[in-house]
Amino acid sequence: MSQYFFRLFSLSALAQLLSLSGTLAECPLQISPQSVVVKYGDSVSVNCSTSVTHQGMGWESTMGAVSLSIASLITLRVSELTDWDIYTPFCYINYDRQQCTVDLPVTVYKTPDSVSISTVNQAMTEGNQYELQCDVHNVAPAQNLTINWYKGETLVDQTNFTDTTKSPVSKTSNLAVRPDRADDGAQYRCEAELNLGDEGPQPHPTVTSEPFSITVKYGDCPIYLNPRRAVVKYGSSVSANCKAFVPHNGMGWESSVGAVPMSTASLITWRVSELTDWDIYTPFCYINYDRQQCTVDLPVTVYKTPDSVSISTGNQAMTEGNQYELQCDVHNVAPAQSLTVNWYKGETLVDQTNFTDTTKSPVSKTSNLAIRPDRADDGAQFRCEAELNLGEIGPQPPPTVTSKPFSIEVHYKPKHSSSTEIISQSNDVSLNCTVKANPAAVYTWHSEHLTEKISSSVIQSPILNPGKYTCTATNYLGEDSKEFIV
């Protein structure tokens, strides 16, 4: 049979022939990798090899086909894969008067051009149901797409797709929400995730929308504030909008700073260019309508990060087994009620301190950490971190100021790992009594064979008489002896 016969076969006719020429499990071909996941426009390379004698092997593919060859390894190469609906490539081999093939599954993917959230309701009323829509533009393959919905950092819903279209498509996912007043200002985001299996990129390629904040109207007063509360760094600017939903006879802002006179507009803004009032009187927006007046408060938190954070202790050196205190000093922070002091040993969080002080202006705070160190803690590093937890509306992540690392020195007495060691006599005998201690140990040796005092931790001599040698390691905390039998 001609070696060109197989190359001229149509793919459908070849498939029929293969059904008569043995199963894939018998095909003496190995392809590496066994499947590929490739980004649209990227290159791909796959080897096909055999260990049997054959009359020719090759690659059939709509891109990068390899002609019949008598080599034992051939490579399918595509420098720029731009075929969304690529026909499954396969490697074939002619041997023992038959032909068999091994397929190469190919997945071509593309991350979305954009991911965004929208809703027809810019303002929502407490207790009613609404829908948020996530739009994912030009992604492939849709069958591998998952849309994850997050409220803050919490996963609240997922949408998967069964569309088998291989080329890029746009997809949407809807999330039903029924907000209450606690959800005012809550942030949602949606994330397009391509799950392409073990052969695909790890971690999965994801594209995330910008955060989407919802506004929730609640209560009887027909106005709402945006934001509902304000968190502002001392000396920085702050503003909030007040919007009316009904015709009215005037609305305004009352505040100890930045008050807005009564106006007939439907939206007015409270604005302070430099807020330096620690104990600011709670601003409120008021509206006159239907022969009455109602108001909505704007809680304001003014904060300041600490000037410094440092660790100290009354004990420069500590003794193993005793208890001591480390003190963290946080200077000039506000508000103290939002402060948490985190204690770390190395990279491990070991304690936290919170405060109930309701003072709004800056104060200094201390936190103490009780420790009972052992010899393993000698040189251990501690640090404390002042963290201001100002809520979801505050800066994210929460502002932190960290102390310099504080290393502790632990004093401990000598302690040998064993009390006796047997040494075989040889031409070069070494007795090593070295032991860890802080302060360093002083050594003394005793034996009927020694004629002079030895202060070294090691005795090394060409010849030592057989017998017992006792070493004692001592510091001001105590001593420990070890016996060597030569």
FENMO-V607240 format. One record per residue. RES is the residue in one letter. SS is DSSP state (~ for helix, > for strand, _ for the rest). Layout:
res:RES ss:SS
res:RES ss:SS
//
This chain:
res:M ss:_
res:S ss:_
res:Q ss:_
res:Y ss:_
res:F ss:~
res:F ss:~
res:R ss:~
res:L ss:~
res:F ss:_
res:S ss:_
res:L ss:~
res:S ss:~
res:A ss:~
res:L ss:~
res:A ss:~
res:Q ss:~
res:L ss:~
res:L ss:~
res:S ss:_
res:L ss:_
res:S ss:_
res:G ss:_
res:T ss:_
res:L ss:~
res:A ss:~
res:E ss:~
res:C ss:_
res:P ss:_
res:L ss:_
res:Q ss:>
res:I ss:>
res:S ss:>
res:P ss:_
res:Q ss:_
res:S ss:>
res:V ss:>
res:V ss:>
res:V ss:>
res:K ss:>
res:Y ss:_
res:G ss:_
res:D ss:_
res:S ss:_
res:V ss:>
res:S ss:>
res:V ss:>
res:N ss:>
res:C ss:>
res:S ss:>
res:T ss:_
res:S ss:_
res:V ss:_
res:T ss:_
res:H ss:_
res:Q ss:_
res:G ss:>
res:M ss:>
res:G ss:>
res:W ss:>
res:E ss:>
res:S ss:_
res:T ss:_
res:M ss:_
res:G ss:_
res:A ss:_
res:V ss:>
res:S ss:>
res:L ss:>
res:S ss:>
res:I ss:_
res:A ss:_
res:S ss:_
res:L ss:>
res:I ss:>
res:T ss:>
res:L ss:>
res:R ss:>
res:V ss:>
res:S ss:_
res:E ss:_
res:L ss:_
res:T ss:_
res:D ss:_
res:W ss:_
res:D ss:_
res:I ss:_
res:Y ss:_
res:T ss:_
res:P ss:>
res:F ss:>
res:C ss:>
res:Y ss:>
res:I ss:>
res:N ss:>
res:Y ss:>
res:D ss:_
res:R ss:_
res:Q ss:>
res:Q ss:>
res:C ss:>
res:T ss:>
res:V ss:>
res:D ss:>
res:L ss:>
res:P ss:>
res:V ss:>
res:T ss:>
res:V ss:>
res:Y ss:>
res:K ss:>
res:T ss:_
res:P ss:_
res:D ss:_
res:S ss:>
res:V ss:>
res:S ss:>
res:I ss:>
res:S ss:>
res:T ss:_
res:V ss:_
res:N ss:_
res:Q ss:_
res:A ss:>
res:M ss:>
res:T ss:>
res:E ss:_
res:G ss:_
res:N ss:_
res:Q ss:_
res:Y ss:>
res:E ss:>
res:L ss:>
res:Q ss:>
res:C ss:>
res:D ss:>
res:V ss:>
res:H ss:>
res:N ss:>
res:V ss:>
res:A ss:>
res:P ss:_
res:A ss:~
res:Q ss:~
res:N ss:~
res:L ss:>
res:T ss:>
res:I ss:>
res:N ss:>
res:W ss:>
res:Y ss:>
res:K ss:>
res:G ss:_
res:E ss:_
res:T ss:>
res:L ss:>
res:V ss:>
res:D ss:>
res:Q ss:>
res:T ss:>
res:N ss:>
res:F ss:_
res:T ss:_
res:D ss:_
res:T ss:_
res:T ss:_
res:K ss:_
res:S ss:_
res:P ss:_
res:V ss:>
res:S ss:>
res:K ss:>
res:T ss:>
res:S ss:>
res:N ss:>
res:L ss:>
res:A ss:>
res:V ss:>
res:R ss:_
res:P ss:_
res:D ss:_
res:R ss:~
res:A ss:~
res:D ss:~
res:D ss:_
res:G ss:_
res:A ss:_
res:Q ss:>
res:Y ss:>
res:R ss:>
res:C ss:>
res:E ss:>
res:A ss:>
res:E ss:>
res:L ss:>
res:N ss:_
res:L ss:_
res:G ss:_
res:D ss:_
res:E ss:_
res:G ss:_
res:P ss:_
res:Q ss:_
res:P ss:_
res:H ss:_
res:P ss:_
res:T ss:>
res:V ss:>
res:T ss:>
res:S ss:_
res:E ss:_
res:P ss:_
res:F ss:>
res:S ss:>
res:I ss:_
res:T ss:>
res:V ss:>
res:K ss:>
res:Y ss:_
res:G ss:_
res:D ss:_
res:C ss:_
res:P ss:_
res:I ss:>
res:Y ss:>
res:L ss:>
res:N ss:>
res:P ss:_
res:R ss:_
res:R ss:>
res:A ss:>
res:V ss:>
res:V ss:>
res:K ss:>
res:Y ss:_
res:G ss:_
res:S ss:_
res:S ss:_
res:V ss:>
res:S ss:>
res:A ss:>
res:N ss:>
res:C ss:>
res:K ss:>
res:A ss:>
res:F ss:_
res:V ss:_
res:P ss:_
res:H ss:_
res:N ss:_
res:G ss:_
res:M ss:>
res:G ss:>
res:W ss:>
res:E ss:>
res:S ss:_
res:S ss:_
res:V ss:_
res:G ss:_
res:A ss:_
res:V ss:>
res:P ss:>
res:M ss:>
res:S ss:>
res:T ss:_
res:A ss:_
res:S ss:_
res:L ss:>
res:I ss:>
res:T ss:>
res:W ss:>
res:R ss:>
res:V ss:>
res:S ss:_
res:E ss:_
res:L ss:_
res:T ss:_
res:D ss:_
res:W ss:_
res:D ss:_
res:I ss:_
res:Y ss:_
res:T ss:_
res:P ss:>
res:F ss:>
res:C ss:>
res:Y ss:>
res:I ss:>
res:N ss:>
res:Y ss:>
res:D ss:_
res:R ss:_
res:Q ss:>
res:Q ss:>
res:C ss:>
res:T ss:>
res:V ss:>
res:D ss:>
res:L ss:>
res:P ss:>
res:V ss:>
res:T ss:>
res:V ss:>
res:Y ss:>
res:K ss:>
res:T ss:_
res:P ss:_
res:D ss:_
res:S ss:>
res:V ss:>
res:S ss:>
res:I ss:>
res:S ss:>
res:T ss:_
res:G ss:_
res:N ss:_
res:Q ss:_
res:A ss:>
res:M ss:>
res:T ss:>
res:E ss:_
res:G ss:_
res:N ss:_
res:Q ss:_
res:Y ss:>
res:E ss:>
res:L ss:>
res:Q ss:>
res:C ss:>
res:D ss:>
res:V ss:>
res:H ss:>
res:N ss:>
res:V ss:>
res:A ss:>
res:P ss:_
res:A ss:~
res:Q ss:~
res:S ss:~
res:L ss:>
res:T ss:>
res:V ss:>
res:N ss:>
res:W ss:>
res:Y ss:>
res:K ss:>
res:G ss:_
res:E ss:_
res:T ss:>
res:L ss:>
res:V ss:>
res:D ss:>
res:Q ss:>
res:T ss:>
res:N ss:>
res:F ss:_
res:T ss:_
res:D ss:_
res:T ss:_
res:T ss:_
res:K ss:_
res:S ss:_
res:P ss:_
res:V ss:>
res:S ss:>
res:K ss:>
res:T ss:>
res:S ss:>
res:N ss:>
res:L ss:>
res:A ss:>
res:I ss:>
res:R ss:_
res:P ss:_
res:D ss:_
res:R ss:~
res:A ss:~
res:D ss:~
res:D ss:_
res:G ss:_
res:A ss:_
res:Q ss:>
res:F ss:>
res:R ss:>
res:C ss:>
res:E ss:>
res:A ss:>
res:E ss:>
res:L ss:>
res:N ss:_
res:L ss:_
res:G ss:_
res:E ss:_
res:I ss:_
res:G ss:_
res:P ss:_
res:Q ss:_
res:P ss:_
res:P ss:_
res:P ss:_
res:T ss:>
res:V ss:>
res:T ss:>
res:S ss:_
res:K ss:_
res:P ss:_
res:F ss:>
res:S ss:>
res:I ss:_
res:E ss:>
res:V ss:>
res:H ss:>
res:Y ss:>
res:K ss:_
res:P ss:_
res:K ss:_
res:H ss:_
res:S ss:_
res:S ss:_
res:S ss:_
res:T ss:>
res:E ss:>
res:I ss:>
res:I ss:_
res:S ss:_
res:Q ss:_
res:S ss:_
res:N ss:_
res:D ss:_
res:V ss:>
res:S ss:>
res:L ss:>
res:N ss:>
res:C ss:_
res:T ss:_
res:V ss:_
res:K ss:_
res:A ss:_
res:N ss:>
res:P ss:_
res:A ss:_
res:A ss:_
res:V ss:>
res:Y ss:>
res:T ss:>
res:W ss:>
res:H ss:>
res:S ss:_
res:E ss:_
res:H ss:_
res:L ss:_
res:T ss:_
res:E ss:_
res:K ss:_
res:I ss:_
res:S ss:_
res:S ss:_
res:S ss:_
res:V ss:>
res:I ss:>
res:Q ss:>
res:S ss:>
res:P ss:_
res:I ss:_
res:L ss:_
res:N ss:_
res:P ss:_
res:G ss:_
res:K ss:>
res:Y ss:>
res:T ss:>
res:C ss:>
res:T ss:>
res:A ss:>
res:T ss:>
res:N ss:>
res:Y ss:_
res:L ss:_
res:G ss:>
res:E ss:>
res:D ss:>
res:S ss:>
res:K ss:>
res:E ss:>
res:F ss:>
res:I ss:>
res:V ss:_
//
